[in-house]
Amino acid sequence: MNMDIASIGGLALAFIGIFVGMMMEGGNIGQIMQPTAALIVIGGTAGAVLLQFPLSIFLASIRGFMGVFFHRGTDGEATLNQLVGFANKARKSGIVSLDADLAKVSDPFLRRALMLAVDGTEPSEVRKIMRMELDNKAEYEEKIPQVLESAGGFSPTVGIIGAVLGLIQVMQHLDNIDEVGKGIATAFVATIYGVALANLICIPAAGKLKIRQSDERMVKEMMLEGVTSILEGMNPRMVETKLRTFLFEQKPQTSETI
C-alpha cells in the first residue's frame, strides 16, 4: 500500500493556506469549528447521495476515497517484464509450459487471461472474453467518481440550507444585538463547510480516481495484448516493443508515492 504524497500534501496545503489566511485577517480556527454545521452538511450530503446511488456503490465510493490517499498501484514496468518472461518461456517450451506459473501470478485479470491461453483458447476469443470483463468492470468503476462528483454538487446547497436554518434561529433573538451578530457568523459556517467539502475534497478526489482508473485500465490492456501476442507466437522482443507503447505516459511510482 503506497501513500500518495500529492493527495495528502495537496489537501494539507489547501487547509493550511485557508487557516493561515484567516488568522492573518484576525480570525481564529475556533470561529469555524461548529459541530452542528458539520452534521447538517455531511449528513444532508450523504443522504442526498444515498437517494441517488445504491448502497453498494456508495460504500464502494468510500473505499475509493480512501484509495486517493493510500493506493495499491500496479507496477507497469514489472508487469511488462513479467509478460516478456512468459513470452520467452512460451517460445522455448510452448504455451502450455506457462501453466506452472499461474499460481505465481498475483493479478487476477492476468491469471485468467493466461489460463484461457494455456487451455488452448483462440487469441480472438481470449481478447473477446477479457475485453468484455474489462468493459463491465469499467462501467461499474466509473460510478465511483460519480458519487463523489454528486456529493460535490449537493454539499454547497446543503450548506446554504444549514445557513438558512441558522438564520431562522437568529431571527428569534433580535432583541439581543450581540447574540444576533454571533449567530449570523455561526450560521454562515455551514456554507463554508459545504463549499469546502465540494471544492477541496469531493471534486478533486473524483478527478484523482478517474486518473487512477485510467492508468489501471491501461495496464490491463497491456496484459491482454501481451497474452494474445504470446498466444499468437510473436517474438519476445517484438512483444516487449509492442507492450512498451502502453507505458510511455506512465511515471515512476516513486515520483508521487512512498
Salt bridges, closest charged atoms under 4 A:
ASP4 OD2 - LYS208 NZ 3.48
ASP4 OD2 - ARG212 NH2 2.11
GLU77 OE2 - ARG244 NH2 3.01
ASP101 OD2 - LYS89 NZ 2.83
ASP107 OD2 - LYS220 NZ 3.38
GLU133 OE2 - ARG112 NH2 2.37
ASP135 OD1 - ARG217 NH2 2.97
GLU141 OE2 - LYS137 NZ 3.85
GLU149 OE2 - LYS210 NZ 2.61
GLU216 OE2 - HIS71 NE2 3.86
GLU221 OE2 - ARG131 NH1 2.58
GLU221 OE2 - ARG217 NH2 3.52
GLU225 OE1 - ARG127 NH1 2.91
GLU225 OE2 - LYS242 NZ 2.67
GLU240 OE2 - ARG244 NH2 3.45
